[in-house]
Amino acid sequence: MVTREKKAQILKHLQEVLPNASLILLTDFTGLSVDQMKGLREKIREKFGDGAKYMVVKNTLLRIALEKIGYDPSELGKALEGPTAILYVTEGDPIEAVKTLYNHVKDNKWDNFKYKAGYLDGKYFPGEEVENLAKLPSKQELYAMLVSATQGPIRGLVYVLSGVMRNLVYVLNAIKDKKSE
């Protein structure tokens, strides 16, 4: 049984970290063993250090914390029923955190694991969207795509201009050869 003091500490902690979280993802961890939960937490800690945390929390405490920091818990509806654990990210790429969680669950074939709902940069999303979010490219991949897309036209221009210069050199060499005869 969680004491009143412990509940107050948890509530205070949630009110301190959740306003700075770029991702708040609620999950149902039914059927996972303590070792499986520990492995999942270690995977998240390994990837994000103190920038992300996965923790079990009472629904009433989470509802109160969300209300106090300005979220509308009514959006969550039934997501605040049953066993709930939250993944929150305060530092790092939130999409990368979703990918880490999604891939870990998928690799371990945890069929009972469910994504309830969440907030990404303050915007609500249903649990069904987690798979779509996990398939998004990371920021680094998006940067690489952008650089590649901007380099393409420049590379083409350089190729065309070098072709014009090359042809000019061929013509000048032909004129030189013709005059030297």
C-alpha positions in Angstrom: 0.0 0.0 0.0 1.3 3.4 -1.0 1.3 5.9 1.9 -0.1 9.3 1.7 3.4 10.8 1.9 4.6 8.6 -0.9 1.6 9.7 -3.1 2.4 13.3 -2.4 6.0 12.8 -3.5 5.0 11.0 -6.7 2.5 13.8 -7.4 5.1 16.4 -6.8 7.6 14.6 -9.1 5.0 14.3 -11.9 4.2 18.0 -11.6 7.9 18.9 -11.9 8.8 16.7 -14.8 5.7 16.5 -17.0 5.5 20.2 -18.0 9.0 19.8 -19.5 8.2 16.5 -21.2 8.1 16.4 -25.0 6.4 13.0 -24.8 4.0 11.5 -22.3 2.9 8.0 -23.4 0.5 5.9 -21.3 0.7 2.2 -21.6 -0.9 -0.9 -20.1 1.7 -3.3 -18.9 -0.6 -6.2 -18.0 1.1 -9.5 -18.1 4.7 -8.3 -17.9 6.9 -9.7 -15.2 9.1 -7.6 -13.0 12.2 -8.7 -15.0 10.6 -7.7 -18.2 9.7 -4.3 -16.8 13.2 -3.9 -15.5 14.6 -4.8 -18.9 12.4 -2.2 -20.6 13.5 0.4 -18.1 17.2 -0.5 -18.7 16.7 -0.2 -22.4 15.2 3.3 -22.1 17.9 4.4 -19.6 20.6 3.0 -21.8 19.3 5.1 -24.8 18.3 8.3 -23.0 20.0 8.3 -19.6 18.0 10.6 -17.3 16.3 12.3 -20.2 13.5 9.7 -20.2 11.8 7.5 -17.7 9.3 4.6 -17.7 7.3 4.3 -14.5 4.2 2.8 -13.1 1.8 5.4 -11.7 -1.6 5.4 -10.2 -4.3 6.8 -12.5 -5.7 9.2 -10.0 -2.3 10.7 -9.3 -1.6 11.0 -13.0 -5.0 12.6 -13.6 -4.4 15.2 -10.8 -0.9 15.9 -12.1 -2.1 16.4 -15.6 -4.9 18.7 -14.5 -2.5 20.8 -12.4 -0.1 21.4 -15.2 -2.7 22.4 -17.7 -3.7 19.2 -19.7 -7.2 18.1 -20.1 -7.4 14.5 -18.7 -10.9 14.1 -20.1 -9.2 13.6 -23.5 -7.6 10.5 -22.2 -11.0 8.9 -21.4 -10.6 5.2 -20.7 -6.8 5.5 -21.0 -6.8 6.3 -17.3 -8.4 3.0 -16.4 -6.6 -0.2 -15.4 -2.8 -0.6 -14.9 -0.9 2.4 -16.2 2.8 3.1 -16.8 4.0 6.2 -18.4 7.0 6.9 -20.6 8.0 10.5 -20.5 10.9 12.2 -22.3 12.4 15.5 -21.1 15.6 15.4 -23.1 16.2 13.9 -26.5 14.1 13.0 -29.5 10.6 11.9 -28.4 10.0 9.9 -31.6 13.2 8.0 -30.9 11.8 7.1 -27.5 8.6 5.8 -29.1 10.7 3.8 -31.5 12.7 2.3 -28.7 9.7 1.3 -26.7 7.8 0.0 -29.8 10.7 -2.1 -31.1 11.5 -3.5 -27.6 7.9 -4.6 -27.2 7.7 -6.0 -30.7 11.1 -7.8 -30.4 10.0 -9.5 -27.2 6.5 -10.4 -28.6 4.6 -8.9 -25.7 1.1 -9.4 -27.0 -0.6 -8.1 -23.9 1.2 -4.8 -23.9 -1.1 -1.9 -25.0 -0.5 1.7 -25.9 -3.3 3.7 -24.3 -2.8 7.3 -25.4 -0.3 10.1 -25.0 0.8 13.7 -25.6 3.5 14.6 -28.1 4.7 18.2 -27.7 1.4 18.9 -25.8 -0.8 17.5 -28.5 -3.0 14.5 -27.7 -2.8 11.3 -29.7 -4.5 7.9 -29.3 -2.6 4.7 -28.7 -3.3 3.5 -32.2 -0.9 6.2 -33.5 2.1 4.8 -31.7 2.9 2.4 -34.6 2.8 5.3 -37.1 5.0 7.4 -34.9 7.5 4.6 -34.5 7.8 4.3 -38.3 8.6 8.0 -38.7 12.2 8.8 -39.7 14.4 10.2 -36.9 15.6 13.8 -36.9 19.0 12.7 -38.1 17.4 10.8 -41.0 15.2 13.8 -41.9 18.2 16.1 -41.9 20.0 13.7 -44.2 17.0 13.6 -46.5 16.8 17.4 -46.5 20.6 17.8 -47.3 20.3 15.2 -50.1 17.3 16.9 -51.6 19.0 20.3 -51.6 22.2 18.8 -53.0 20.5 17.2 -55.9 19.7 20.4 -57.9 23.1 21.9 -57.1 24.9 18.7 -58.2 22.9 18.8 -61.4 23.8 22.4 -62.0 27.5 21.7 -61.4 27.3 18.7 -63.8 25.7 20.9 -66.6 28.1 23.7 -66.1 31.1 21.3 -66.2 29.7 19.9 -69.4 29.6 23.3 -71.0 33.2 24.0 -69.8 34.3 20.6 -71.1 32.7 21.2 -74.5 34.4 24.7 -74.7 37.8 23.1 -74.0 37.1 20.5 -76.7 36.2 23.2 -79.2 39.3 25.3 -78.3 41.5 22.2 -78.6 40.0 21.5 -82.0 40.6 25.1 -83.1 44.2 24.9 -81.9 44.8 21.6 -83.7 43.3 23.0 -86.9 45.5 26.1 -86.7 48.6 24.1 -86.0 48.1 22.1 -89.2 
